[in-house]
């Protein structure tokens, strides 16, 4: 049964006492399952990696390694700060500590648009992927809308249940989707590829080509959601250890696994032939490879597992969104009803219901407009979500050195200054790469791409306006925004330093 904890008192916007999230439910592996599942490795590989090969040539695997290295550098300062910031607000709490409440409230709205965009658009992918799977396996065509709506109900139920239930489900689904990719890789390695195995993908001449910029843009998008480890701090066992470990494991696994799988697919066709194959049939590249090196049955299984990969990603993002909704309701930014936790499952079930309803409204609106589930619902809704999360990463990187200048601490300068500054530069470059190659993500006109990119600064500006209004009209909520939890024994790390930083977080 979940434990109950005393509320923060009668201050304006404080949630009433009641059931709380299940503390101590998640270990390192559980949190890593949520993060890696959100990235949807099988879907990213089979659906996007062929385009990376087409644009970047055989040097594409290095793009995934470089993206992983960049995010590992970001994780150094990010996880160091996570030992000092115990708030359930994750990204926006980090930004508030370092850059002030105005910027923090702007970051909170960015988090909402980012995570909701990344999830709701994927319901379009669920519909289109199921269409492709049923057509490939049975030769039948199913309408995408009922599939997407059924997915909304299924994911809503998964979020309603306890967090450890979700971790078990994701563990099984993640093992299945990574297993089929590992099977493909093993088949290629055992048979020696098309012309023998080659390491030409990693030579400078094949990496330093014009298309590498586009590959990097795809690669950074493939890691979206890895930072959500800190969202589960309140439910983690020994969060000062499990959260950093899960973050590093997720980044290392995704970076190495993506690069390895892309390299093996290149070997499956041969250095000289793979780009032509990717251009001829990008959607079928992975299915063709696994049919040749493993068997037709494996290709059929891969079709099914792409659907379960999408479901795993949806459940992971749904759980992350619910916890952001819970935290912001506790702050007084969102309606208090969203702060309710289920007395038996220990889940933020009201926030989950609200997110499911929002998803249904968006999906039905796109369907009523006759939109394509992949080309419009997925790509147009995901794109501002992806950019919003990348902007959050940049703000968090900037917040780290500012925060550690304000507080007494025993952390080294490499973790508190060098790594986050380097990460900020690299993340800024990544954002520019994605924006300048936005047409590759959306396939839309310049006008549509401009509108999609403009959503992120518009939402952030709305957050600044909201912060100014709260400071003037609801000063109690503004003053307590992203404050540290006061329960005895909560979290670890330098609590005094964190509370000092909270008191200094200006507007």
N, C-alpha and C positions, 0 to 999 in steps of 0.2 A: 504494500500500500504506500502511496506517496506521503511524504511527511508534510506537515503544515508548519508554517513559519509566521511569526507576528508581522503585521503590516508595518509600514514606515511611520505610522502615526496619522494625525488628522490633517497633515499639510495638504494644500490644494492639489488635486489630481492624484493623490495617493490611492492605490488600489486597496480594497478591503481585504482583511485577513481571510484565508481560505486555503483550499488545496493548492499545492505548488508542483512544479515540474519535478520529475523523479531524479533527485540528486544521486550520484554514484551509479547510474545505470549503464554508462557507456565507457568502454575501455578504448585503448588506442586503435585496435583493429576496427571496432564499431564505427568510430568517427571517420576513420579512413574509408570505410565502405560507403558512408554517406557522400564523402567528397568525391571519390573516384567515380561512383555511380552517377553523380550529377554531371560529370564530364561525358558520360555515355561513350566509352572507348570504341565499342564495335560500330556504333553509328558514325562516329567521327572518322574512323578508319575507312569503312566501306563507302560512306557517303561523301566525304570531303577530301581524303588523302589522294584519290585519283586526280582531282583538280590541282592539288599541290604538285603532284608529279608532272602533270601536263604543263603547268606554268613554270616550275622551277627545275624541271629535268631531274636527273638522277641524284642531284645534290639535295633533294627535298628532305631526306632524313635529318640533315644538319639543322634545318630550320626548327624542327621540334626540339632538338638538343639545346639550341640557343635560347628558345623560349623557356625551356625548363630551367636553364642556368639563370636567366633573368629573374624568374619568379622565385628561385631558391635564394638569390641575393635579397629579394624583397622579403622573403620569409625570415631572414635573420633578424632584422629590426622588428618585424611584425610579431614574431613569437617572443622576442625579448620583452616587448611592451605588454604582451598578453599576460606576463607574470605579475604585472603591476596594475592592470586594469581588469576589475572583476565584474563590471557591469554586464548585463545581458544584452546590451545594445551593440556589441561587436564593433563593426566598422565605425558607426557614428559615434560610439563612445571613445574610440581611439582618436578620431578627428577632433572631437570636442576637447579632450584633454590637451591636445597639442595646439590646435588652431582656434579654439574658442567656441562658444555656444552657437553663435550665428552660423559659422561654417559647419558645425556639427549638426544643426537642424537641417541645413541644406543637404548634408550627407545622408541624413535619415530619409529624406524624400527620395534621394538618388537610390538608396538601398531598396526602397519599396518599388520604384519603377524598374530597377535593374533585375531584381529577383522575380518579380511578377512577369516582366517581359520575357525573361529566359524560360519561365515555365509555361505561361499561357500559349505562347507561340508553338511550343512543342506538341500541343494537342493537335495542331494541324499536321505535324510530322507523324504523329500516331495514326491519324486517319489515312494519310497517303502511304505510310509504310505497310499498314495492314492491307490496303488495296493491292500494293505491289506483291505482298506475300501470298495472298489468296489467288491472285492471277497467276503467279509463278507456280504455285503448288497444285491448284485445282482448275485453273483456266476460267475462273469466275471473277466477276467484278462486283465489289460491295461498295455501297455509298459511304463516303468518309464521315459524314456528320454523325450518324448513330454511333460509329466507333469512337469518335472523339468524346461524345457525351457520355458513353459508357465508361470511357477512361476517366472522365472527371469524377464520376461516382466511385469508381474503384480506388482512385488515388485519394479522394476525400475520406473513404473508409480507412485506408492505410494511415492517413494522418490522424484520424480520430483515435486509433488504437495507440498503445503505449510506444515509446520511442525504442525500447528494446525489441518489440515486435517488428518495427520498421527495419532495425539493424539486421535482424535475422533474415528478413525477406531480401534485403539488398545484398547480403552476403551470398545468398544462393544465386541471385540473378547476376551479380558481378562475376562470380566464379564461372558461370555458364558463358557469358559473353567474352571474357578474357580467355577462357578455355578454348573456344572455337578459333580465336585468333592464334593462340599458341599452337593449336593443331595444324593450322595452315602453315605457320612458320616451320614447324617440325617437318612437315611433308616436303617443303622446299629444301630445307637443309639436308635431309636424308638423301634426297635425289640429286642434290648438287645444283639445283637451279636449272635454267635453260642451257647455259653454256659454262657451267662451273661458277663457283662463288667468287665475287669480286668486291674489293673495297674502294672502287673508284668513286663511289658516292661521297666519300669523305676527303677527297683531294681538293685543294684550293681551286683548281681550274674548273671543277664542276660545282663548287659552292658559290664562288664569286661571279655570279651571272645575274643579268638584270631581273630575272624572275624570282630571285631569292627574296626580294622585298615582299612579293605577294605571298610566298610560302610562309614568311614570318608572320604576316597578318593572319593567315589561316591557323598557324601554329598557336599563336597567343589566344585566339578564340577557342581552341581546343582545350585549354586549361580552365575555362570559365567556371567559377564556383569552387575552386580549390581552397580559397581563403575562408570558406564557411565553417572551418573547424572551430573557430572561436565562438560561433553561435551556440555551440553545444556545451559551452563551459559549465553552465549551471547543472548539466546532467552528467558531466564527466566524472570519472573516478580520478582523484588527484590531478585536477586540471592543469596545474603548473607543469606537469610532466606529459600527460597524455595529449594535450592540445598541440604543443610544439612537435612532439613525435609524430602525431598523425599528419600534421602539415608537411613536414619534411618527407615522410613516407609517400604521401600523395603526390607531391611534386616530383620526387625522384622516380617513382613508379611510372607516372604518366610520361615524363620526359624520355626515359629510357625505353619504355614499352612502345610508345608511338614511333620513335626513331627506329627501333628494331623491326617492328612490323612493316613499316614503309620500306625499309631496306630489303626485307625478305621478299616482298611483293615485286620489287624491282628485279631481284634475282630470279623470280619466277618467270619473267618474260625476257630478261636479258637487258643489259645496259643500252644496247642499240635499238631495241624494239619496244621498250616499255612506254616511251612517250607517245609513240604512234598508237599503241594499244589503248592508252588512257584517253587519247583524243577520239578514237573510234567508238568506244563504249565505256565512258567513265563510270556509269552506274553498275556495269557488269564486270568491272576489272577484278574485284576481289572474288566474285562468284566464279569467274572463269578460272582464276588461279587455284581456288580450293577444289574445283571440279577436276582439274588436271592432276594436282598433286595429292589429293586425298580421296576424292570420289564425289559422284553426283549427290549421294545421300548427305554429305557434309554441306554442300551448297544449299540443299533444302533446309537443313538444320540452321544454317546461317540466316536464311530468310526469317525463320521463326524467331531466332534469338535477337535479330534487329528489333523486332517488335517488343520483346521483353527488355531490351536495352533502353528503348525509349520510355517504357513504363518505369524502369529503375530511375532514370534521370528525372522523370516527373515527380516520383515520390520523394527523392532527395531534395529537390528544389521546393516542393510543397512543405516539407518539414522545416526547411530553413526560413521560408516566408512566414510560416505560422509563428515562429519564435521571434522574428522581427516585429510582427504584428502584436504579439504579447508584450514585448518590451516597450513598444511605443504606446500601447494602451496604458501600461503601468506608469509611463512618463506623463500621461495626460494629453499626449498629442493626438492619439486616436481614441475613439469611444471606449469608455471603461468596460463595456460588455466584452470587448475582445480580450480582456485580461483574464477571463474566466478559464480555469483549468479543470479538467474532468476529475471528479473525486476518486474514480477507480483507475483510470488509465494514466492519469498524470499528464495528459496532453492538452495543448491550447486549442481545444476543440471548437470554440466559438470563432477564433481567428481562422481556423481551418474551414469552417462552414462559409465564412465571409469570402475567403479566397476562392473556394469552389464556385460560389455564386458569381463572383467577378469573372472567373474563367469562363463560365457558361455564357454570361452576357457577351463577352468578347467573341467567343466562338460562334454563337448564334448570329451576332451582328455581321461577321465576315461571311457566314453562310448565306444570310439574307441578301447580302450585296453580290452574291455570285462569285466570291473570291476563290482563288485556287488555294487548297489547304497547305501546299508546300511553298509555292512561289510567292504567296502573299501573307497568309496567316502566319506561317512559320517565319519566313525571312523578314517580313516587315515588322513583326512584333518582337522577334528576337534581337534585331539589330540595335535598337535603342537600349534594350536590356543589356546586351553585351557591352556597349559603350558606357553605359551607366556604371557597370561593375568595374570596368577598367579605370574610369574616373575615380571611383571609390578607392581602388588600390593606390592610385597616384596620391590622393589626398592623405591616405593612411601613411604612405611612405614619407610625405612631407611633415606629417604630424610627429613622427618618432623623434627626430633630433630636437625639435622645439620642446617637446614634452620633457626629454631628459635634461635639457638645459635648465628647466624650472624646478626640478626636484633633486633631492639628495639620493644617490644611488651608488651601487657598487659594480655596475655594468661597465664593460670595456668600451673604448671609443670606437672600435671596429664595429660593434653591434649597434651602438647608439647614434653614430654619426656617419661613418664611412659607408657601411652597407646600405642604410636607407637613402643616403644622397645618391649613391650609384644607382640604386633601384629606381629612384625618382627620375633620373635622366633616362634610364633604359625604358621605363614605362611610358614616359612622354614620347619617346621615339616610337614605341609600339602603337600608341594611340594615333599618332600621325600616320603611321603605315596603314592602319585599319581604315582611317577616314579617307585617305587618298586612294584606297582600293575598295571603297565601299560598294562599287558597282559589281565587284566579284562576289560579294556576299548576297546582294539583293537582286541583281539582274534587272534593276529598275532604272528609270530615267534619272537624269541629274536633278530634276526638281523634286522627285520623291526622295532621293538620297539626301538632299539638303534638308528636307523636312524631317526625315528620320534622325539625322544627326543633330538637328536643332532641338529636338525634344529634351536631350540631356541638359544643356545649359539652361533651357527654359524651366525645367523642373528644379534645378539647383537655385535659380533666381527666385522661384516661388518659395523655396525653403528659406531663403534670406528674408523675403517679405514676411513669411509666417513668423520667423524669429523676431523680427522687429515688432510685429503685432503682439506676440506673447510677452515680450519684455515690457511693453507699454500697458497691455490690458490684462495679462495673466502672469504677473511677476513671480508668483509662487512656483508655477510650473516651469517658467524660464529658469529660475535660480536653481531648481532641483534637476534640471535636464542632465541625463547621463551621469548622475551622481553615483558614488560607490554604494553597494549594498551595506547595510549596517548590522546584518545578522552576525552574531558571534560564530566564529569558526567557518565563515564562508570564504572560500578561495584561499590562495596563498600568495606569497610575495610581499612586496613592500606596501602594505596597506596605508601606512601613514603618509608615505610619499604620494600615493594615489589620491588620498583625500586632500592633501595639500594642493595637488595639481587641479583637483576639481574646484577647489575654492578660488583658484587663480584663473580658471577658464573664463575668459572675458567674453563680452558680446561685441 
